[in-house]
């Protein structure tokens, strides 16, 4: 009896051992890699570890709470986040197995689960991002939706809704799965009782499912973040939605870009999942296939269409909305917005692998196979030149190795066509060949490509080095006041990731140019300058390396004043040349603004002015004077703190600012406002150099 039990458990023991090996291998692949997905990793690390949840702008409260625990690892927080990611990612396998077991043999279900966690999707475990936890959530949802459908309809609807509600607190994108899940729940409940009473139950189940999603989302959101947790999208995504509406972006205007993106995704799916797609099409087109399919298989087909359809629709619309950002944005294949659902095609193949191995004489399977074979051939030619593949977006297509000199892409694609033909001849053989031939060949081909890209992430950039240096040489309070200057926004976020302080800020300044002192972040903070800049002679670094330098603060604060209220406040005694107060400050209404200070300004004065230009004054010289000393500054349309240093005679109490082109909104045809505007000013601060 004991030997029988051991023999019976060999498969499970092998399955667990394989998961342990996969965990160890993926972890080793990611060791030593620097963060590489920006701004995402910097944002999620900052929100999870450095800010209270009530202050974050992305409502991923469940994810942020769990990954906030990585603070316990100190400076090794990124390694801890990767191990936590892997626990979620590899921990999805048992749920994928249990769901697949509903319509496949035990060993086939295990193989399908192992394929899902050996897939290139595992690269997301390297990033401080919620993809792995979201993948886990979808695996749990799929298990309940497919394997626990015999629960009482109310409990079934509530349970699936609760899981999806928690998924919305991992990634807000889960909200777009709500209609698909509700329709699926209604379908399952109706198939139990296909009569008027069953129809009423199915409607009630769908409504209960939706109610459970929002109940869990808002109750947990409130517990995590207070009133801020009651927002649907959070301020970050809410503002994106508002900006899209304000710029006139509509579904109609996005259609051309969405269609282009959709074609790319369909080509990718044809290359990688031809057999599952063929099975899905055959199930939908053949009444005989639907009649002969087990109810669990029909449920899987419906679930796949609804879930992948919803996720794919979100993906192409998002890509279309970004098409105008740059020449490459609309060409990127953002597979990561539905990569979690790619477990479903593998499960479809597993469902067919256990069918009767009889040769089919029907024409339809061969027609479908021929259509998909043509799609594969077209994709080989059309996909690589037309679209952009980035590891963080689409590791699945990168693993195919198209255009890579050492890859077996041609062999893998040939195998795809072969197993497709086998499926047309015998669907069960096709399913087995997909799992035992195509997928292993695809994974073996793709792993060296993925590993090589991850190895490149182990090479530090100057921004990695500079950020790590600042983190090691500044205290927490100093890092929180750090300002970082460089010529690349994404790389500046990389430096901020290593600096690891919520108050650290960055500023983009073109390299290989003279850095005007007024354009630099004010020297009342520590300053990290990365790149080749000709710095002002008055600025001496505390530490310099070949490609970066660290400057200590050089200011003793003497006082400040604001312009949104009375002009007699703080260090100001009054002012001339300014219009009435607004909630942000004041506009100038003449050609010169004069600021009167209560006390005489020091002989060497640091002057900090938060200003912006109006209309045609943008990019023109504003002349700032203190006595006989003057400086010229150029301003943009948004408020910016300008830093100026003056040598004076020690007797001055006024600062004047000459406006280059005062003009009224009425003259510009913008409104009936007749004030001659030119300069917007919000705040003034004075200080003295420390050295």
ZAGU-759170 format. One record per residue (C-alpha): residue number from 1; x, y, z. Coordinates in pm, whole numbers, padded with zeros to 5 digits, always signed. Example, Ala and Ser with C-alpha at 12.3 -4.5 7.8 and 13.67 -1.06 7.14 Angstrom:
   resi        X        Y        Z
      1   +01230   -00450   +00780
      2   +01367   -00106   +00714
//
This chain:
   resi        X        Y        Z
      1   +00000   +00000   +00000
      2   +00284   +00240   +00091
      3   +00459   +00173   -00240
      4   +00133   +00236   -00425
      5   +00090   +00572   -00251
      6   +00448   +00672   -00336
      7   +00397   +00572   -00700
      8   +00073   +00765   -00706
      9   +00246   +01078   -00572
     10   +00549   +01071   -00798
     11   +00389   +01309   -01044
     12   +00303   +01560   -00771
     13   +00652   +01536   -00623
     14   +00806   +01588   -00967
     15   +00573   +01886   -01022
     16   +00679   +02047   -00693
     17   +01046   +01980   -00765
     18   +01012   +02136   -01110
     19   +00857   +02448   -00955
     20   +01144   +02473   -00706
     21   +01397   +02442   -00988
     22   +01216   +02706   -01193
     23   +01206   +02939   -00892
     24   +01580   +02897   -00835
     25   +01669   +02940   -01202
     26   +01460   +03253   -01259
     27   +01597   +03402   -00935
     28   +01955   +03338   -01050
     29   +01879   +03498   -01387
     30   +01771   +03818   -01215
     31   +02050   +03842   -00956
     32   +02258   +04157   -00988
     33   +02036   +04321   -01252
     34   +01977   +04691   -01213
     35   +01623   +04829   -01237
     36   +01535   +04891   -01600
     37   +01168   +04987   -01647
     38   +01113   +05356   -01590
     39   +00914   +05537   -01478
     40   +00724   +05228   -01352
     41   +00979   +05079   -01112
     42   +01063   +05415   -00956
     43   +00697   +05501   -00910
     44   +00596   +05168   -00756
     45   +00902   +05153   -00528
     46   +00838   +05508   -00408
     47   +00467   +05452   -00351
     48   +00512   +05113   -00180
     49   +00803   +05202   +00047
     50   +00838   +05576   +00090
     51   +00491   +05732   +00098
     52   +00179   +05676   +00308
     53   -00093   +05510   +00102
     54   -00323   +05809   +00137
     55   -00071   +06016   -00065
     56   -00015   +05779   -00359
     57   -00177   +05859   -00695
     58   -00217   +05500   -00822
     59   -00478   +05299   -00628
     60   -00280   +04970   -00621
     61   -00323   +04961   -00244
     62   -00306   +04584   -00196
     63   +00011   +04553   -00403
     64   +00171   +04857   -00237
     65   +00090   +04727   +00111
     66   +00243   +04386   +00046
     67   +00554   +04520   -00128
     68   +00598   +04787   +00135
     69   +00721   +04497   +00348
     70   +01045   +04503   +00145
     71   +01152   +04797   +00363
     72   +01253   +04531   +00613
     73   +01533   +04434   +00373
     74   +01701   +04775   +00391
     75   +01912   +04856   +00087
     76   +01842   +04506   -00050
     77   +01475   +04593   -00100
     78   +01488   +04528   -00476
     79   +01618   +04173   -00426
     80   +01343   +04111   -00173
     81   +01084   +04246   -00417
     82   +01212   +04004   -00680
     83   +01183   +03705   -00448
     84   +00834   +03817   -00350
     85   +00745   +03850   -00718
     86   +00868   +03497   -00777
     87   +00662   +03360   -00489
     88   +00352   +03503   -00653
     89   +00452   +03403   -01005
     90   +00556   +03045   -00935
     91   +00279   +03019   -00675
     92   +00031   +03062   -00960
     93   +00116   +02718   -01097
     94   -00098   +02513   -00851
     95   -00404   +02723   -00937
     96   -00340   +02689   -01310
     97   -00305   +02314   -01257
     98   -00630   +02290   -01058
     99   -00820   +02489   -01320
    100   -00677   +02282   -01607
    101   -00750   +01959   -01421
    102   -01121   +02021   -01485
    103   -01080   +01918   -01850
    104   -00736   +01754   -01879
    105   -00556   +01453   -01735
    106   -00338   +01506   -01427
    107   +00001   +01496   -01601
    108   -00122   +01710   -01890
    109   -00252   +01971   -01643
    110   +00083   +01970   -01462
    111   +00269   +02014   -01789
    112   +00044   +02306   -01887
    113   +00101   +02475   -01550
    114   +00479   +02430   -01579
    115   +00478   +02575   -01930
    116   +00289   +02881   -01805
    117   +00546   +02962   -01535
    118   +00846   +02871   -01754
    119   +00724   +03121   -02015
    120   +00898   +03455   -02082
    121   +00633   +03615   -01859
    122   +00873   +03532   -01575
    123   +01086   +03831   -01673
    124   +00834   +04053   -01494
    125   +00951   +03904   -01165
    126   +01271   +04108   -01211
    127   +01088   +04441   -01189
    128   +00948   +04637   -00896
    129   +00609   +04622   -01063
    130   +00274   +04449   -00988
    131   +00265   +04215   -01291
    132   +00361   +03899   -01098
    133   +00106   +03958   -00823
    134   -00157   +04037   -01087
    135   -00066   +03713   -01268
    136   -00124   +03526   -00942
    137   -00459   +03697   -00891
    138   -00575   +03601   -01238
    139   -00469   +03239   -01183
    140   -00678   +03229   -00864
    141   -00973   +03392   -01043
    142   -00946   +03141   -01328
    143   -00943   +02850   -01084
    144   -01260   +02970   -00912
    145   -01431   +03063   -01240
    146   -01360   +02729   -01412
    147   -01319   +02476   -01132
    148   -01564   +02598   -00867
    149   -01856   +02676   -01095
    150   -02072   +02415   -00916
    151   -02098   +02640   -00611
    152   -02434   +02800   -00538
    153   -02477   +03074   -00796
    154   -02473   +03354   -00537
    155   -02158   +03228   -00367
    156   -01994   +03168   -00706
    157   -02073   +03521   -00825
    158   -01961   +03680   -00499
    159   -01636   +03479   -00479
    160   -01523   +03560   -00833
    161   -01622   +03925   -00785
    162   -01426   +03946   -00459
    163   -01110   +03813   -00627
    164   -01145   +04059   -00915
    165   -01207   +04336   -00663
    166   -00876   +04253   -00498
    167   -00709   +04246   -00840
    168   -00823   +04607   -00897
    169   -00615   +04694   -00590
    170   -00312   +04536   -00755
    171   -00358   +04694   -01098
    172   -00642   +04931   -01176
    173   -00660   +04774   -01524
    174   -00864   +04490   -01369
    175   -01164   +04724   -01378
    176   -01183   +04662   -01752
    177   -01237   +04289   -01689
    178   -01559   +04354   -01496
    179   -01800   +04333   -01794
    180   -01627   +04020   -01927
    181   -01642   +03841   -01592
    182   -02003   +03940   -01530
    183   -02105   +03804   -01871
    184   -01917   +03481   -01804
    185   -02084   +03435   -01465
    186   -02422   +03495   -01627
    187   -02338   +03238   -01898
    188   -02235   +02971   -01645
    189   -02544   +03022   -01428
    190   -02775   +03017   -01730
    191   -02624   +02692   -01866
    192   -02724   +02522   -01541
    193   -03090   +02613   -01595
    194   -03155   +02726   -01955
    195   -03507   +02844   -01882
    196   -03673   +03172   -01774
    197   -03596   +03109   -01406
    198   -03234   +03040   -01495
    199   -03224   +03360   -01697
    200   -03334   +03560   -01394
    201   -03070   +03386   -01183
    202   -02802   +03462   -01442
    203   -02891   +03832   -01441
    204   -02891   +03839   -01062
    205   -02554   +03660   -01057
    206   -02401   +03911   -01297
    207   -02525   +04204   -01088
    208   -02404   +04040   -00765
    209   -02066   +03977   -00925
    210   -02028   +04344   -01021
    211   -02145   +04455   -00676
    212   -01888   +04226   -00511
    213   -01607   +04374   -00721
    214   -01684   +04730   -00615
    215   -01765   +04639   -00256
    216   -01425   +04474   -00210
    217   -01244   +04748   -00400
    218   -01392   +05036   -00202
    219   -01405   +04872   +00141
    220   -01043   +04757   +00123
    221   -00944   +05082   -00046
    222   -01091   +05279   +00244
    223   -00920   +05056   +00500
    224   -00585   +05100   +00324
    225   -00597   +05469   +00231
    226   -00895   +05635   +00395
    227   -01107   +05864   +00179
    228   -00846   +05855   -00099
    229   -00920   +05483   -00139
    230   -01274   +05559   -00254
    231   -01156   +05697   -00589
    232   -01231   +05472   -00886
    233   -00913   +05529   -01090
    234   -00690   +05730   -00858
    235   -00562   +06075   -00950
    236   -00291   +05947   -01188
    237   -00521   +05751   -01419
    238   -00809   +05988   -01356
    239   -00601   +06278   -01486
    240   -00496   +06072   -01788
    241   -00860   +06005   -01869
    242   -00947   +06375   -01826
    243   -00656   +06485   -02042
    244   -00767   +06250   -02317
    245   -01116   +06398   -02306
    246   -00985   +06755   -02299
    247   -00761   +06701   -02604
    248   -01054   +06574   -02807
    249   -00937   +06213   -02815
    250   -01230   +05985   -02895
    251   -01273   +05623   -02990
    252   -01328   +05732   -03350
    253   -01005   +05932   -03368
    254   -00811   +05640   -03218
    255   -00947   +05376   -03456
    256   -00665   +05385   -03717
    257   -00393   +05352   -03452
    258   -00597   +05089   -03265
    259   -00641   +04883   -03581
    260   -00268   +04898   -03651
    261   -00191   +04783   -03296
    262   -00453   +04507   -03309
    263   -00299   +04364   -03626
    264   +00037   +04337   -03451
    265   -00111   +04153   -03153
    266   -00309   +03915   -03374
    267   +00006   +03832   -03571
    268   +00194   +03762   -03249
    269   -00086   +03537   -03121
    270   -00091   +03349   -03450
    271   +00284   +03288   -03429
    272   +00279   +03165   -03070
    273   -00065   +03011   -03019
    274   -00179   +02881   -03357
    275   -00320   +02553   -03224
    276   -00522   +02707   -02936
    277   -00653   +02975   -03174
    278   -00750   +02707   -03424
    279   -00933   +02514   -03153
    280   -01110   +02830   -03040
    281   -01219   +02916   -03394
    282   -01333   +02561   -03462
    283   -01538   +02555   -03142
    284   -01707   +02880   -03238
    285   -01772   +02788   -03602
    286   -01871   +02422   -03570
    287   -02203   +02325   -03413
    288   -02080   +01967   -03400
    289   -01768   +02070   -03207
    290   -01975   +02263   -02954
    291   -02221   +01977   -02913
    292   -01946   +01721   -02855
    293   -01739   +01939   -02620
    294   -01761   +01882   -02247
    295   -01933   +02165   -02056
    296   -01602   +02250   -01886
    297   -01432   +02292   -02225
    298   -01714   +02514   -02352
    299   -01678   +02722   -02036
    300   -01303   +02755   -02097
    301   -01368   +02873   -02454
    302   -01619   +03135   -02340
    303   -01391   +03250   -02058
    304   -01097   +03285   -02299
    305   -01294   +03487   -02553
    306   -01431   +03724   -02290
    307   -01117   +03772   -02079
    308   -00863   +03790   -02361
    309   -01102   +04002   -02564
    310   -01142   +04256   -02284
    311   -00769   +04266   -02206
    312   -00672   +04291   -02572
    313   -00923   +04570   -02632
    314   -00778   +04767   -02341
    315   -00426   +04709   -02475
    316   -00488   +04832   -02829
    317   -00687   +05135   -02710
    318   -00412   +05229   -02466
    319   -00148   +05196   -02737
    320   -00362   +05402   -02974
    321   -00397   +05674   -02710
    322   -00017   +05703   -02686
    323   +00048   +05695   -03061
    324   +00095   +06072   -03075
    325   +00356   +06083   -02796
    326   +00647   +05990   -03022
    327   +00735   +05811   -03348
    328   +00767   +05469   -03180
    329   +00495   +05474   -02915
    330   +00214   +05357   -03143
    331   +00435   +05075   -03274
    332   +00508   +04914   -02939
    333   +00332   +04585   -02864
    334   +00224   +04623   -02502
    335   +00164   +04252   -02445
    336   +00214   +04298   -02071
    337   -00139   +04437   -02043
    338   -00276   +04093   -02124
    339   +00019   +03861   -02063
    340   -00162   +03723   -01756
    341   -00433   +03585   -01988
    342   -00185   +03389   -02200
    343   -00231   +03097   -01961
    344   -00567   +03040   -02132
    345   -00438   +02933   -02477
    346   -00209   +02683   -02305
    347   -00508   +02549   -02111
    348   -00705   +02516   -02437
    349   -00426   +02302   -02584
    350   -00430   +02088   -02269
    351   -00806   +02046   -02297
    352   -00769   +01905   -02648
    353   -00469   +01685   -02567
    354   -00691   +01434   -02392
    355   -00949   +01393   -02668
    356   -01007   +01094   -02890
    357   -00716   +01041   -03129
    358   -00921   +00986   -03442
    359   -00841   +01131   -03780
    360   -01093   +01390   -03887
    361   -01246   +01399   -04234
    362   -01406   +01741   -04188
    363   -01300   +02026   -04414
    364   -01339   +02306   -04159
    365   -01033   +02218   -03942
    366   -00812   +02214   -04253
    367   -00956   +02547   -04369
    368   -00887   +02702   -04029
    369   -00535   +02558   -04024
    370   -00467   +02691   -04375
    371   -00591   +03037   -04273
    372   -00369   +03044   -03964
    373   -00071   +02911   -04161
    374   -00112   +03203   -04401
    375   -00134   +03437   -04100
    376   +00193   +03291   -03966
    377   +00363   +03339   -04303
    378   +00238   +03697   -04324
    379   +00345   +03769   -03966
    380   +00700   +03650   -04038
    381   +00727   +03914   -04308
    382   +00514   +04198   -04170
    383   +00564   +04192   -03794
    384   +00938   +04265   -03742
    385   +00973   +04577   -03961
    386   +00646   +04740   -03856
    387   +00650   +04704   -03477
    388   +00882   +04773   -03185
    389   +00964   +04493   -02940
    390   +01078   +04588   -02588
    391   +01154   +04330   -02321
    392   +00941   +04510   -02063
    393   +00645   +04517   -02305
    394   +00658   +04195   -02502
    395   +00903   +03930   -02379
    396   +00690   +03666   -02554
    397   +00771   +03790   -02905
    398   +01132   +03869   -02814
    399   +01174   +03506   -02703
    400   +01077   +03394   -03052
    401   +01406   +03545   -03168
    402   +01293   +03678   -03506
    403   +01594   +03844   -03667
    404   +01833   +03715   -03399
    405   +02136   +03554   -03566
    406   +02177   +03267   -03319
    407   +01809   +03187   -03266
    408   +01610   +02893   -03397
    409   +01318   +03114   -03494
    410   +01273   +02944   -03831
    411   +01264   +02603   -03664
    412   +01016   +02721   -03401
    413   +00788   +02874   -03667
    414   +00816   +02558   -03873
    415   +00712   +02360   -03567
    416   +00412   +02590   -03526
    417   +00295   +02509   -03878
    418   +00359   +02137   -03827
    419   +00158   +02110   -03504
    420   -00116   +02314   -03670
    421   -00135   +02054   -03948
    422   -00137   +01778   -03687
    423   -00429   +01950   -03514
    424   -00624   +01966   -03841
    425   -00560   +01592   -03890
    426   -00628   +01501   -03526
    427   -00709   +01763   -03265
    428   -00581   +01553   -02975
    429   -00245   +01494   -03144
    430   -00228   +01863   -03223
    431   -00284   +01954   -02857
    432   -00020   +01707   -02740
    433   +00229   +01826   -03004
    434   +00172   +02187   -02902
    435   +00255   +02105   -02539
    436   +00535   +01855   -02598
    437   +00697   +01987   -02917
    438   +00620   +02348   -02996
    439   +00620   +02504   -02649
    440   +00940   +02330   -02526
    441   +01117   +02426   -02849
    442   +00994   +02785   -02814
    443   +01106   +02805   -02450
    444   +01450   +02650   -02519
    445   +01501   +02892   -02807
    446   +01385   +03195   -02611
    447   +01562   +03143   -02280
    448   +01916   +03236   -02402
    449   +01771   +03548   -02565
    450   +01593   +03652   -02245
    451   +01898   +03565   -02031
    452   +02126   +03774   -02255
    453   +01897   +04076   -02220
    454   +01884   +04031   -01843
    455   +02265   +04003   -01836
    456   +02290   +04343   -02005
    457   +02084   +04484   -01718
    458   +02372   +04393   -01484
    459   +02594   +04659   -01643
    460   +02563   +04984   -01447
    461   +02501   +05311   -01629
    462   +02643   +05640   -01508
    463   +02297   +05715   -01365
    464   +02308   +05392   -01162
    465   +02653   +05484   -01031
    466   +02560   +05843   -00953
    467   +02238   +05749   -00773
    468   +02410   +05480   -00568
    469   +02692   +05719   -00479
    470   +02448   +05985   -00357
    471   +02260   +05723   -00155
    472   +02579   +05609   +00013
    473   +02722   +05954   +00088
    474   +02414   +06151   +00197
    475   +02193   +06103   +00499
    476   +01821   +06042   +00469
    477   +01730   +06408   +00527
    478   +01990   +06524   +00275
    479   +01872   +06276   +00012
    480   +01517   +06392   +00064
    481   +01626   +06742   -00041
    482   +01843   +06628   -00334
    483   +01796   +06773   -00681
    484   +01929   +06568   -00975
    485   +02020   +06717   -01315
    486   +02076   +06511   -01631
    487   +01987   +06499   -01999
    488   +01750   +06198   -02003
    489   +01421   +06182   -01815
    490   +01407   +05801   -01794
    491   +01766   +05777   -01674
    492   +01706   +06047   -01414
    493   +01429   +05825   -01274
    494   +01688   +05546   -01258
    495   +01910   +05769   -01043
    496   +01612   +05862   -00824
    497   +01535   +05492   -00776
    498   +01881   +05442   -00622
    499   +01872   +05768   -00423
    500   +01557   +05622   -00266
    501   +01406   +05931   -00106
    502   +01049   +06057   -00158
    503   +01150   +06423   -00176
    504   +01432   +06382   -00430
    505   +01349   +06557   -00757
    506   +01500   +06565   -01105
    507   +01538   +06813   -01388
    508   +01622   +06754   -01755
    509   +01888   +06984   -01900
    510   +02049   +06928   -02243
    511   +02407   +06803   -02204
    512   +02728   +06958   -02339
    513   +02610   +07313   -02282
    514   +02675   +07585   -02035
    515   +02447   +07540   -01738
    516   +02312   +07884   -01656
    517   +02289   +07924   -01282
    518   +01927   +08040   -01300
    519   +01834   +07718   -01484
    520   +01984   +07497   -01213
    521   +01792   +07376   -00909
    522   +01849   +07620   -00627
    523   +02158   +07562   -00414
    524   +01952   +07558   -00098
    525   +01948   +07181   -00164
    526   +02211   +06919   -00239
    527   +02263   +06895   -00615
    528   +02370   +06588   -00817
    529   +02476   +06676   -01173
    530   +02510   +06382   -01413
    531   +02671   +06438   -01754
    532   +02900   +06681   -01932
    533   +02800   +07033   -01827
    534   +02998   +07354   -01812
    535   +02900   +07467   -01466
    536   +02901   +07831   -01343
    537   +03233   +07936   -01190
    538   +03060   +08019   -00862
    539   +02966   +07652   -00813
    540   +03233   +07421   -00668
    541   +03154   +07050   -00627
    542   +03199   +06869   -00299
    543   +03276   +06552   -00493
    544   +03348   +06493   -00860
    545   +03375   +06181   -01073
    546   +03435   +06175   -01447
    547   +03065   +06183   -01534
    548   +02890   +06318   -01227
    549   +02942   +06566   -00945
    550   +02778   +06636   -00610
    551   +02733   +06993   -00487
    552   +02660   +07086   -00127
    553   +02399   +07349   -00037
    554   +02534   +07703   -00030
    555   +02255   +07902   +00124
    556   +02158   +08039   +00464
    557   +01785   +08104   +00447
    558   +01684   +08458   +00550
    559   +01311   +08450   +00475
    560   +01043   +08422   +00209
    561   +00713   +08573   +00095
    562   +00425   +08468   -00128
    563   +00213   +08664   -00378
    564   -00126   +08493   -00342
    565   -00234   +08729   -00064
    566   -00124   +09059   +00081
    567   +00200   +09201   -00063
    568   +00302   +09297   +00289
    569   +00405   +08952   +00412
    570   +00720   +08770   +00516
    571   +01034   +08947   +00395
    572   +00832   +09177   +00164
    573   +00725   +09525   +00259
    574   +00535   +09575   -00067
    575   +00556   +09562   -00446
    576   +00471   +09762   -00757
    577   +00369   +09659   -01107
    578   +00157   +09361   -01005
    579   -00212   +09286   -01063
    580   -00453   +09147   -00804
    581   -00388   +08829   -00610
    582   -00495   +08488   -00748
    583   -00476   +08149   -00579
    584   -00132   +08077   -00733
    585   +00022   +08429   -00712
    586   +00003   +08744   -00928
    587   +00055   +08860   -01284
    588   +00259   +09167   -01372
    589   +00047   +09441   -01535
    590   +00319   +09677   -01657
    591   +00669   +09668   -01803
    592   +00852   +09649   -01469
    593   +00792   +09478   -01136
    594   +00957   +09623   -00825
    595   +00983   +09424   -00500
    596   +01043   +09616   -00176
    597   +01206   +09421   +00111
    598   +01175   +09504   +00479
    599   +01546   +09470   +00547
    600   +01855   +09560   +00349
    601   +01966   +09271   +00131
    602   +02306   +09116   +00213
    603   +02609   +09214   +00001
    604   +02615   +08861   -00141
    605   +02255   +08761   -00183
    606   +02090   +08442   -00305
    607   +01759   +08523   -00468
    608   +01499   +08254   -00535
    609   +01202   +08354   -00751
    610   +00921   +08119   -00855
    611   +00806   +08265   -01186
    612   +00658   +08191   -01527
    613   +00616   +08376   -01854
    614   +00290   +08481   -02020
    615   +00226   +08426   -02392
    616   +00486   +08585   -02623
    617   +00723   +08644   -02329
    618   +00811   +08274   -02320
    619   +01179   +08222   -02402
    620   +01260   +08594   -02394
    621   +01499   +08766   -02153
    622   +01361   +08897   -01824
    623   +01617   +09130   -01663
    624   +01647   +09102   -01283
    625   +01837   +09381   -01105
    626   +01964   +09444   -00754
    627   +02122   +09787   -00754
    628   +02382   +09798   -01033
    629   +02399   +09417   -01063
    630   +02175   +09242   -01312
    631   +02102   +08895   -01453
    632   +01897   +08774   -01748
    633   +01664   +08476   -01728
    634   +01438   +08296   -01974
    635   +01109   +08154   -01849
    636   +00859   +07898   -01972
    637   +00480   +07885   -01930
    638   +00487   +07686   -01604
    639   +00599   +07806   -01259
    640   +00968   +07738   -01202
    641   +01201   +07837   -00919
    642   +01481   +08057   -01054
    643   +01805   +08084   -00854
    644   +02018   +08398   -00889
    645   +02326   +08527   -00703
    646   +02418   +08896   -00683
    647   +02712   +09096   -00548
    648   +02573   +09428   -00417
    649   +02694   +09731   -00223
    650   +02508   +09607   +00085
    651   +02261   +09899   +00077
    652   +01987   +09762   -00151
    653   +01631   +09693   -00039
    654   +01465   +09656   -00384
    655   +01467   +09403   -00667
    656   +01335   +09499   -01011
    657   +01228   +09269   -01294
    658   +01194   +09408   -01648
    659   +00923   +09234   -01855
    660   +01024   +09196   -02222
    661   +00679   +09225   -02389
    662   +00378   +09322   -02176
    663   +00064   +09230   -02370
    664   -00303   +09191   -02288
    665   -00504   +08874   -02355
    666   -00744   +09099   -02546
    667   -00466   +09205   -02787
    668   -00389   +08839   -02847
    669   -00755   +08763   -02912
    670   -00770   +08523   -02618
    671   -01025   +08704   -02396
    672   -01154   +09046   -02300
    673   -00884   +09093   -02031
    674   -00710   +09428   -02093
    675   -00431   +09387   -01834
    676   -00083   +09399   -01990
    677   +00054   +09071   -01862
    678   +00401   +08929   -01900
    679   +00531   +08775   -01579
    680   +00362   +08544   -01330
    681   +00524   +08539   -00984
    682   +00430   +08305   -00697
    683   +00705   +08322   -00436
    684   +01028   +08496   -00343
    685   +01294   +08377   -00101
    686   +01623   +08535   +00000
    687   +01935   +08387   +00149
    688   +02309   +08438   +00184
    689   +02591   +08208   +00064
    690   +02751   +07992   +00333
    691   +03097   +08022   +00176
//
